[in-house]
């Protein structure tokens, strides 16, 4: 799971808020239930105390104390019900004190005598020596003969504590389960809700400068994601138009420059051919201008080729061909260049590797890469190796050299137009920084790619991958 994703953060926030809300609800429920049970117990004890006074103690002068004691035991059974009942005269004599409850929850003999408390009726908590608490309700009652009595009815808190412990146990088991189920359900819902975002991302990664005609999927839900996808599609449409304008400008400019350059080249050649009428210094100037004109013409032709390839307007005649054979014949044709610099040129790969493509364009790829490898490998002792293999359903061409290599700062830019790692030396060697741009454009037009790995001072390795021809 990606912890920085919106889905994860939303699930985390949702879990935190839900857990906090459930905790507050549980705490409020616990405190509310505790207060309710305590209040209910107080009311029960109060009713019991008044019942004892109004039915038994009120006529104690006629019925006698023994009758009151027997009636309390018979009708209220404090030992069985786990209650404390104590009836005390105003002079401090205890008429009745209940025995120890059967559950042994408290010992009535350890309950201290109640000191004088204000009010006719009162309730207070008694701390027992064993640590348990007892809720004691007292009622000052006056019998019909005028005698005063204190009727006390008490009950331990263990019943309330048992209910509260059960509630806590339920919360301890239920709340984590509820939170887990809610988080899982919320995560699934958020995943479904954000699925269009993943679809937009996947499609956006597939759109390149050559596929700007494609559009992002739009989920017609009327929500923010639909508006976002529509806005991005509008932006891609504007970018597509801008790219087309740039490519058309490059192609048109290159096309328009071809005619005047051709005329200029012809006139310079004609002028240079007049041997007698042209002084030597002017002839040298004309020769230099003729070389620069030829170089400029090559640049224009390269620009026109790149623009047409990028725009998909270049004519690519696809046919089935053996890439390994094409590479071998091209390497043989360029072997003389390597021998002039005393560079060994090794070409491996005798097995047939068939692809579908334009032979002239693919040969241009091999020529440009080999020319660079030979050009930037020092004279004497260097080597250039060529490998052609079929690998994982792709035709792979690798051209490695032991030359100057490319610095890490230059590697990301070597396929850019007019980019030259060593600008001064490249110009001396006739380079304009368009050869590798043409290689990339041709590979892209053939649904392939070109990559490079290099270490400065240790040579470079160019890797071209093309789809294999279907059987």
Helices and strands as residue ranges (DSSP letters): H 6-55, G 57-59, H 60-63, H 65-76, H 78-81, E 83-89, E 94-97, G 108-110, E 121-127, E 133-142, E 148-156, H 158-193, H 195-206, H 224-272, H 280-311, E 319-322, H 323-333, H 335-340, E 344-347, E 354-357, H 359-375, E 383-391, E 394-401, H 408-411, H 423-428, H 435-445, E 449-454, E 460-467
